């Protein structure tokens, strides 16, 4: 059954990379929304909304750009 999910991008995960937020990663089926504010440890800096054929696929699609924002290359 088709599904959609949203995952938060928290400031602590972005701050751990030591890099400012760059451009939004492009992943088919996912939309990255960055709020344009300075990352703070407990604050949300944005979110990723994704769709998939089922819940597990939608979750994985949402995690791909989030990992990229966190400086991980495991797409």
N, C-alpha and C positions, 0 to 999 in steps of 0.2 A: 504494500500500500504506500503511495507517495507520502513523503513526510518533509517537514521543514523544522529547522532548529536555529537557535540563536545562542552563541557563546560570547561571553564578555572578554574583553582584552583589558586586563588590569595593569595599573601603573607599575606594580612591583615586578611583573614579568618583563616589561619593557625596560625598566630601569636597570635590570640585571645585565642587559646586553651592553650597557655603556654607550649606546648609540642613540641619537634622536630618532623619532619616528620618521621614516622615509616615505617613499611612495607606497601606495597601496598595492599589495600583491594581487595579481590577476589569476583567479582560479575559476574555471567553468563551474557554474552552479552556486557560486558564493558571491556575496556582496559585502565588502568591507566598509564599515562606517567609523571614521575616526572623528572625535569630537573637537580636535584642534586645541586641546588644553595641555598644559605641562603635566607629564606623568607624576602622580603622587602614589606612594606605596599602596594605600588601601582604596584608591579611587579607580573608577572605570575610565579608560582612555578611549574606549570605543567598543564596538561589537561586530561580530560576523554573523550574517544570516545566510543559511544555505539550504538547498533542497536536494532531495535524492529519491531514489526509487523506494527506499524504506528508511526507517529510523537510523539504523547503523550506518548506511551509506551517507545520509545527510550529516550525521555527526562527523564522519571522517572528512567529508568535503569541507565542513566548517573549520576543522582543526588545521587544514593545510595552510591557509593564509595566516592563521593565528601563529602557527609555528614559524612561518617566515618573518612575521613581525617581531618574534622573540629571538630572531637571529639563528634559528635552526634551519637546516637545509633539507630536512627529511620531508619532502613533498610526497 
